[in-house]
């Protein structure tokens, strides 16, 4: 894959992950230590190359593996493992996740 194509692929994945996380370009920029959302806009357009350390920061902030941004398919996330592994969830967040699981179970039972 050409460098330009890789930059565009990374940019596309960055936008998907950022939007999925509910962050604006400005919010993500601040999380990463940039002064404005322009840097994120340039990354998403494939017009700016990521340094390795920046890609690692992005992956960490957006809770993705670096390989996700490179178009690699990783192992499917196991819900039980993910919930045990994420020590940063507040009690309120944990309750919300459990509530969602209960809703999903009820929906499944209705079928």
C-alpha atoms as an extended CHARMM CRD file, in Angstrom:
* protein
*
       111  EXT
         1         1  UNK       CA              0.0000000000        0.0000000000        0.0000000000  PROA      1               0.0000000000
         2         2  UNK       CA              1.3140000000        3.4580000000       -0.9100000000  PROA      2               0.0000000000
         3         3  UNK       CA              2.0880000000        5.9170000000        1.8510000000  PROA      3               0.0000000000
         4         4  UNK       CA             -0.6930000000        8.2640000000        0.6760000000  PROA      4               0.0000000000
         5         5  UNK       CA             -3.2250000000        5.4150000000        0.6770000000  PROA      5               0.0000000000
         6         6  UNK       CA             -2.1340000000        4.3280000000        4.1450000000  PROA      6               0.0000000000
         7         7  UNK       CA             -2.4970000000        7.8930000000        5.4520000000  PROA      7               0.0000000000
         8         8  UNK       CA             -6.0260000000        8.0580000000        4.0370000000  PROA      8               0.0000000000
         9         9  UNK       CA             -6.9130000000        4.6670000000        5.5430000000  PROA      9               0.0000000000
        10        10  UNK       CA             -5.6150000000        5.7730000000        8.9370000000  PROA      10              0.0000000000
        11        11  UNK       CA             -7.5460000000        9.0360000000        8.5880000000  PROA      11              0.0000000000
        12        12  UNK       CA            -10.7560000000        7.2110000000        7.7280000000  PROA      12              0.0000000000
        13        13  UNK       CA            -10.3800000000        4.9020000000       10.7280000000  PROA      13              0.0000000000
        14        14  UNK       CA             -9.5160000000        7.8650000000       12.9420000000  PROA      14              0.0000000000
        15        15  UNK       CA            -12.7280000000        9.6420000000       11.9690000000  PROA      15              0.0000000000
        16        16  UNK       CA            -14.8080000000        6.4800000000       12.5480000000  PROA      16              0.0000000000
        17        17  UNK       CA            -13.2620000000        5.8880000000       15.9820000000  PROA      17              0.0000000000
        18        18  UNK       CA            -13.5270000000        9.5440000000       16.9930000000  PROA      18              0.0000000000
        19        19  UNK       CA            -17.1800000000        9.7710000000       15.9750000000  PROA      19              0.0000000000
        20        20  UNK       CA            -17.9200000000        6.4600000000       17.6800000000  PROA      20              0.0000000000
        21        21  UNK       CA            -16.3880000000        7.8900000000       20.8700000000  PROA      21              0.0000000000
        22        22  UNK       CA            -18.5810000000       10.9770000000       20.5360000000  PROA      22              0.0000000000
        23        23  UNK       CA            -15.6420000000       13.3720000000       20.3490000000  PROA      23              0.0000000000
        24        24  UNK       CA            -15.2720000000       16.4410000000       18.1710000000  PROA      24              0.0000000000
        25        25  UNK       CA            -12.0230000000       17.0930000000       16.3610000000  PROA      25              0.0000000000
        26        26  UNK       CA            -11.2780000000       19.8400000000       18.8830000000  PROA      26              0.0000000000
        27        27  UNK       CA            -11.9430000000       17.5880000000       21.8580000000  PROA      27              0.0000000000
        28        28  UNK       CA             -9.7030000000       14.8460000000       20.4970000000  PROA      28              0.0000000000
        29        29  UNK       CA             -6.9970000000       17.3910000000       19.6820000000  PROA      29              0.0000000000
        30        30  UNK       CA             -6.9810000000       18.6140000000       23.2750000000  PROA      30              0.0000000000
        31        31  UNK       CA             -6.8330000000       15.0220000000       24.5940000000  PROA      31              0.0000000000
        32        32  UNK       CA             -3.7500000000       14.4990000000       22.4260000000  PROA      32              0.0000000000
        33        33  UNK       CA             -2.0660000000       17.7850000000       23.3130000000  PROA      33              0.0000000000
        34        34  UNK       CA             -2.7260000000       19.6910000000       20.0810000000  PROA      34              0.0000000000
        35        35  UNK       CA             -3.8400000000       23.3090000000       20.2270000000  PROA      35              0.0000000000
        36        36  UNK       CA             -6.7290000000       23.0070000000       17.7500000000  PROA      36              0.0000000000
        37        37  UNK       CA             -8.8200000000       20.5410000000       15.8090000000  PROA      37              0.0000000000
        38        38  UNK       CA             -6.9740000000       21.4250000000       12.6170000000  PROA      38              0.0000000000
        39        39  UNK       CA             -4.3660000000       18.7410000000       13.2840000000  PROA      39              0.0000000000
        40        40  UNK       CA             -7.0980000000       16.1040000000       13.5890000000  PROA      40              0.0000000000
        41        41  UNK       CA             -8.7650000000       17.4000000000       10.4430000000  PROA      41              0.0000000000
        42        42  UNK       CA             -5.4820000000       17.0220000000        8.5490000000  PROA      42              0.0000000000
        43        43  UNK       CA             -4.9550000000       13.4970000000        9.9260000000  PROA      43              0.0000000000
        44        44  UNK       CA             -8.4980000000       12.4860000000        8.9570000000  PROA      44              0.0000000000
        45        45  UNK       CA             -8.0140000000       13.8450000000        5.4350000000  PROA      45              0.0000000000
        46        46  UNK       CA             -4.7870000000       11.8580000000        5.0910000000  PROA      46              0.0000000000
        47        47  UNK       CA             -2.8560000000       15.0880000000        4.5730000000  PROA      47              0.0000000000
        48        48  UNK       CA             -0.7050000000       14.7290000000        7.6720000000  PROA      48              0.0000000000
        49        49  UNK       CA              1.3500000000       11.6850000000        8.6320000000  PROA      49              0.0000000000
        50        50  UNK       CA              1.1520000000       10.1800000000       12.0820000000  PROA      50              0.0000000000
        51        51  UNK       CA              4.2670000000        9.6980000000       14.1260000000  PROA      51              0.0000000000
        52        52  UNK       CA              4.3160000000        6.2920000000       15.7870000000  PROA      52              0.0000000000
        53        53  UNK       CA              3.9690000000        7.7650000000       19.2730000000  PROA      53              0.0000000000
        54        54  UNK       CA              1.0040000000        9.8840000000       18.1500000000  PROA      54              0.0000000000
        55        55  UNK       CA             -0.7520000000        6.8610000000       16.6920000000  PROA      55              0.0000000000
        56        56  UNK       CA             -0.2460000000        5.0530000000       19.9950000000  PROA      56              0.0000000000
        57        57  UNK       CA             -1.7420000000        8.0220000000       21.8860000000  PROA      57              0.0000000000
        58        58  UNK       CA             -4.7360000000        8.0910000000       19.5510000000  PROA      58              0.0000000000
        59        59  UNK       CA             -5.2720000000        4.3590000000       19.9920000000  PROA      59              0.0000000000
        60        60  UNK       CA             -5.1320000000        4.7520000000       23.7570000000  PROA      60              0.0000000000
        61        61  UNK       CA             -7.5010000000        7.7360000000       23.9010000000  PROA      61              0.0000000000
        62        62  UNK       CA            -10.0090000000        6.0890000000       21.5480000000  PROA      62              0.0000000000
        63        63  UNK       CA             -9.6800000000        2.6440000000       23.1710000000  PROA      63              0.0000000000
        64        64  UNK       CA             -8.5700000000        0.9270000000       19.9720000000  PROA      64              0.0000000000
        65        65  UNK       CA             -5.6310000000       -1.2190000000       19.0100000000  PROA      65              0.0000000000
        66        66  UNK       CA             -3.0280000000        0.4520000000       16.7910000000  PROA      66              0.0000000000
        67        67  UNK       CA             -3.7340000000       -2.2370000000       14.2000000000  PROA      67              0.0000000000
        68        68  UNK       CA             -7.3130000000       -0.9910000000       13.8870000000  PROA      68              0.0000000000
        69        69  UNK       CA             -6.0190000000        2.2260000000       12.3180000000  PROA      69              0.0000000000
        70        70  UNK       CA             -3.8120000000        0.2400000000        9.9480000000  PROA      70              0.0000000000
        71        71  UNK       CA             -6.7750000000       -1.7950000000        8.7030000000  PROA      71              0.0000000000
        72        72  UNK       CA             -5.7680000000       -4.9680000000       10.5280000000  PROA      72              0.0000000000
        73        73  UNK       CA             -8.4620000000       -7.2720000000       11.8180000000  PROA      73              0.0000000000
        74        74  UNK       CA             -7.9540000000       -8.0740000000       15.4650000000  PROA      74              0.0000000000
        75        75  UNK       CA             -9.6080000000      -10.6400000000       17.6770000000  PROA      75              0.0000000000
        76        76  UNK       CA            -13.2460000000      -10.0430000000       18.4420000000  PROA      76              0.0000000000
        77        77  UNK       CA            -13.7580000000       -8.2580000000       21.7390000000  PROA      77              0.0000000000
        78        78  UNK       CA            -15.1380000000      -10.5120000000       24.4740000000  PROA      78              0.0000000000
        79        79  UNK       CA            -17.5870000000       -8.5420000000       26.6070000000  PROA      79              0.0000000000
        80        80  UNK       CA            -16.7460000000      -10.2820000000       29.8850000000  PROA      80              0.0000000000
        81        81  UNK       CA            -13.0210000000       -9.8340000000       29.4080000000  PROA      81              0.0000000000
        82        82  UNK       CA            -13.4630000000       -6.1980000000       28.3810000000  PROA      82              0.0000000000
        83        83  UNK       CA            -15.5290000000       -5.3520000000       31.4380000000  PROA      83              0.0000000000
        84        84  UNK       CA            -13.0350000000       -6.9670000000       33.7830000000  PROA      84              0.0000000000
        85        85  UNK       CA            -10.0870000000       -5.3200000000       32.0560000000  PROA      85              0.0000000000
        86        86  UNK       CA            -11.4160000000       -1.7490000000       32.0480000000  PROA      86              0.0000000000
        87        87  UNK       CA            -10.5680000000       -0.5040000000       35.5030000000  PROA      87              0.0000000000
        88        88  UNK       CA            -11.3380000000        3.0950000000       34.5100000000  PROA      88              0.0000000000
        89        89  UNK       CA            -15.0980000000        2.6040000000       34.4580000000  PROA      89              0.0000000000
        90        90  UNK       CA            -16.8920000000        4.4600000000       37.2180000000  PROA      90              0.0000000000
        91        91  UNK       CA            -19.5340000000        2.6890000000       39.2700000000  PROA      91              0.0000000000
        92        92  UNK       CA            -22.1730000000        4.6590000000       37.3770000000  PROA      92              0.0000000000
        93        93  UNK       CA            -20.7460000000        3.4650000000       34.0510000000  PROA      93              0.0000000000
        94        94  UNK       CA            -20.6720000000       -0.1440000000       35.2670000000  PROA      94              0.0000000000
        95        95  UNK       CA            -24.3320000000        0.1030000000       36.3050000000  PROA      95              0.0000000000
        96        96  UNK       CA            -25.2070000000        1.5750000000       32.9050000000  PROA      96              0.0000000000
        97        97  UNK       CA            -23.4640000000       -1.3030000000       31.1100000000  PROA      97              0.0000000000
        98        98  UNK       CA            -25.2280000000       -3.8840000000       33.2750000000  PROA      98              0.0000000000
        99        99  UNK       CA            -28.5560000000       -2.1560000000       32.6280000000  PROA      99              0.0000000000
       100       100  UNK       CA            -27.8950000000       -2.2950000000       28.8940000000  PROA      100             0.0000000000
       101       101  UNK       CA            -27.0810000000       -6.0120000000       29.1260000000  PROA      101             0.0000000000
       102       102  UNK       CA            -30.3670000000       -6.6290000000       30.9420000000  PROA      102             0.0000000000
       103       103  UNK       CA            -32.2560000000       -4.7260000000       28.2310000000  PROA      103             0.0000000000
       104       104  UNK       CA            -30.5450000000       -6.8190000000       25.5530000000  PROA      104             0.0000000000
       105       105  UNK       CA            -31.4820000000      -10.0380000000       27.3790000000  PROA      105             0.0000000000
       106       106  UNK       CA            -35.1260000000       -8.9590000000       27.6290000000  PROA      106             0.0000000000
       107       107  UNK       CA            -35.1750000000       -8.0660000000       23.9460000000  PROA      107             0.0000000000
       108       108  UNK       CA            -33.7240000000      -11.4650000000       23.1060000000  PROA      108             0.0000000000
       109       109  UNK       CA            -36.3280000000      -13.2360000000       25.2830000000  PROA      109             0.0000000000
       110       110  UNK       CA            -39.1730000000      -11.5640000000       23.3640000000  PROA      110             0.0000000000
       111       111  UNK       CA            -38.0750000000      -13.1800000000       20.1060000000  PROA      111             0.0000000000
